[in-house]
Amino acid sequence: MIRLINRLADPDSGSLYLDGSDIKEIDPLELRRLVALVPQKPFMFEGSVLENLLRPFVYRQEKLPPADGEAVVRALALAKLDQGMLPRDARSLSVGEQQRVGLARALLTHPRVLLLDEPTSALDRRTADSLAATLQEVCHAQNLTLIMVTHDLRLTERVADYCYYLEAGRIMEEGRADEMLARPRTDALKRFLSEPTE
């Protein structure tokens, strides 16, 4: 689903709209500037963390934000990364650290919509809880729409306003997150919620 939202794949039928415009009418590169995807399996380019953070600006031939500038410092803080990591080889980081570099890279470009695929899958519980609080802060402070795919119920409870429960690509149930998680209506969601969590 999230691949459809920034046109890494196109739907067989139906339409997706961003601010009233069918996304098929928006140039895919322009769309991806507005709708940033942070995948579950992070991709790091060769080079330092800083070089990875600045890569979108290099591709767009835009002025690079300074390493000690407010934008980079804020993106690092929001992704729970230390500035001392900037010179480190990005590919030598743990998967959890790479996920957070990917998040910082996306936030640095100021997208309108942020797509996250299992953002806590490689994080310990404390870091995941901290990230949940950060995501709420970012969304409210930057008026950012967040669309997240997750199996992490703790994250869902802390971050989501509205939920869709999908099985095999079909929406089984939808509604306000707090109501849906507390009082599931469908057998499919009841089964999912009753499964033990790790």
C-alpha positions as semicolon CSV with decimal commas, in nm:
position;residue;x (nm);y (nm);z (nm)
1;M;0,000;0,000;0,000
2;I;0,270;0,251;0,089
3;R;0,448;0,175;-0,239
4;L;0,132;0,290;-0,416
5;I;0,120;0,616;-0,223
6;N;0,451;0,743;-0,362
7;R;0,424;0,560;-0,697
8;L;0,688;0,295;-0,655
9;A;0,397;0,087;-0,789
10;D;0,076;0,191;-0,965
11;P;-0,267;0,055;-0,873
12;D;-0,453;-0,177;-1,111
13;S;-0,766;0,028;-1,045
14;G;-0,878;0,322;-0,837
15;S;-0,709;0,655;-0,772
16;L;-0,501;0,820;-0,501
17;Y;-0,518;1,193;-0,436
18;L;-0,284;1,439;-0,270
19;D;-0,443;1,776;-0,192
20;G;-0,714;1,707;-0,450
21;S;-0,474;1,608;-0,729
22;D;-0,459;1,255;-0,868
23;I;-0,104;1,142;-0,800
24;K;-0,089;0,989;-1,150
25;E;-0,082;1,350;-1,274
26;I;0,218;1,439;-1,055
27;D;0,570;1,368;-1,179
28;P;0,695;1,069;-0,971
29;L;1,015;1,250;-0,867
30;E;0,817;1,554;-0,755
31;L;0,569;1,329;-0,573
32;R;0,852;1,157;-0,385
33;R;0,978;1,496;-0,268
34;L;0,636;1,551;-0,112
35;V;0,578;1,192;0,003
36;A;0,891;1,044;0,160
37;L;0,926;0,670;0,223
38;V;1,141;0,528;0,502
39;P;1,156;0,153;0,428
40;Q;1,180;-0,122;0,688
41;K;1,514;-0,237;0,549
42;P;1,721;0,082;0,542
43;F;1,947;0,159;0,249
44;M;2,272;0,338;0,321
45;F;2,486;0,483;0,047
46;E;2,862;0,444;0,071
47;G;3,010;0,712;0,289
48;S;2,946;0,881;0,619
49;V;2,620;0,940;0,801
50;L;2,643;1,307;0,699
51;E;2,690;1,216;0,333
52;N;2,383;0,992;0,357
53;L;2,177;1,270;0,514
54;L;2,277;1,513;0,239
55;R;2,229;1,271;-0,054
56;P;1,877;1,399;-0,146
57;F;2,014;1,753;-0,176
58;V;2,300;1,630;-0,397
59;Y;2,055;1,450;-0,628
60;R;1,832;1,757;-0,647
61;Q;2,133;1,984;-0,703
62;E;2,021;2,197;-0,410
63;K;2,232;2,384;-0,159
64;L;2,358;2,149;0,112
65;P;2,253;2,233;0,465
66;P;2,557;2,275;0,693
67;A;2,642;1,982;0,921
68;D;2,613;2,204;1,229
69;G;2,312;2,394;1,097
70;E;1,972;2,397;1,263
71;A;1,807;2,167;1,004
72;V;2,061;1,885;1,042
73;V;2,081;1,920;1,420
74;R;1,700;1,907;1,450
75;A;1,663;1,608;1,215
76;L;1,926;1,417;1,415
77;A;1,758;1,504;1,745
78;L;1,416;1,399;1,619
79;A;1,556;1,066;1,499
80;K;1,736;1,018;1,835
81;L;2,084;1,032;1,679
82;D;2,392;1,200;1,822
83;Q;2,584;1,459;1,618
84;G;2,899;1,261;1,691
85;M;2,770;0,998;1,448
86;L;2,800;1,228;1,145
87;P;3,153;1,118;1,042
88;R;3,087;0,746;1,098
89;D;3,059;0,504;0,807
90;A;2,682;0,469;0,759
91;R;2,706;0,107;0,647
92;S;2,885;0,012;0,969
93;L;2,589;0,116;1,186
94;S;2,342;-0,128;1,339
95;V;2,015;-0,180;1,152
96;G;1,832;0,022;1,416
97;E;2,076;0,312;1,376
98;Q;2,045;0,291;0,998
99;Q;1,665;0,306;1,030
100;R;1,701;0,626;1,230
101;V;1,945;0,773;0,976
102;G;1,683;0,699;0,708
103;L;1,421;0,877;0,918
104;A;1,649;1,179;0,972
105;R;1,726;1,190;0,598
106;A;1,354;1,197;0,519
107;L;1,275;1,461;0,784
108;L;1,558;1,683;0,659
109;T;1,380;1,722;0,323
110;H;1,055;1,848;0,486
111;P;0,805;1,617;0,315
112;R;0,428;1,673;0,341
113;V;0,363;1,302;0,398
114;L;0,596;1,055;0,570
115;L;0,557;0,684;0,494
116;L;0,709;0,447;0,749
117;D;0,736;0,072;0,703
118;E;0,778;-0,109;1,039
119;P;0,983;0,177;1,190
120;T;1,049;-0,003;1,521
121;S;1,131;-0,349;1,385
122;A;1,503;-0,322;1,467
123;L;1,474;-0,111;1,783
124;D;1,473;-0,209;2,148
125;R;1,159;-0,119;2,345
126;R;1,304;0,193;2,510
127;T;1,423;0,337;2,179
128;A;1,094;0,240;2,012
129;D;0,894;0,420;2,283
130;S;1,118;0,725;2,247
131;L;1,070;0,718;1,870
132;A;0,691;0,699;1,917
133;A;0,696;1,018;2,123
134;T;0,919;1,180;1,860
135;L;0,687;1,088;1,575
136;Q;0,395;1,251;1,756
137;E;0,604;1,561;1,819
138;V;0,718;1,582;1,456
139;C;0,370;1,536;1,312
140;H;0,215;1,804;1,531
141;A;0,503;2,051;1,505
142;Q;0,543;2,024;1,128
143;N;0,178;1,955;1,037
144;L;0,304;1,633;0,881
145;T;0,084;1,345;0,773
146;L;0,225;1,012;0,886
147;I;0,122;0,684;0,727
148;M;0,275;0,387;0,901
149;V;0,268;0,012;0,843
150;T;0,329;-0,172;1,169
151;H;0,256;-0,482;1,373
152;D;0,374;-0,300;1,686
153;L;0,060;-0,243;1,894
154;R;0,246;-0,026;2,149
155;L;0,354;0,207;1,870
156;T;0,004;0,209;1,722
157;E;-0,151;0,298;2,057
158;R;0,095;0,582;2,112
159;V;0,102;0,736;1,764
160;A;-0,204;0,653;1,554
161;D;-0,514;0,866;1,529
162;Y;-0,685;0,646;1,270
163;C;-0,621;0,281;1,181
164;Y;-0,683;0,037;0,901
165;Y;-0,645;-0,333;0,972
166;L;-0,546;-0,524;0,659
167;E;-0,518;-0,893;0,582
168;A;-0,394;-1,013;0,243
169;G;-0,418;-0,659;0,108
170;R;-0,784;-0,612;0,204
171;I;-0,915;-0,365;0,461
172;M;-1,092;-0,573;0,725
173;E;-1,168;-0,291;0,968
174;E;-1,103;0,079;1,011
175;G;-1,172;0,348;1,266
176;R;-1,029;0,570;1,536
177;A;-0,724;0,395;1,675
178;D;-0,824;0,407;2,042
179;E;-1,174;0,272;1,975
180;M;-1,062;0,008;1,726
181;L;-0,792;-0,134;1,952
182;A;-1,016;-0,132;2,260
183;R;-1,331;-0,264;2,092
184;P;-1,254;-0,454;1,770
185;R;-1,565;-0,541;1,569
186;T;-1,436;-0,804;1,327
187;D;-1,324;-1,156;1,410
188;A;-1,007;-1,096;1,205
189;L;-0,893;-0,806;1,423
190;K;-0,999;-0,983;1,744
191;R;-0,779;-1,277;1,644
192;F;-0,485;-1,049;1,567
193;L;-0,515;-0,860;1,895
194;S;-0,535;-1,183;2,092
195;E;-0,207;-1,317;1,947
196;P;0,087;-1,297;2,191
197;T;0,334;-1,016;2,122
198;E;0,710;-1,061;2,143
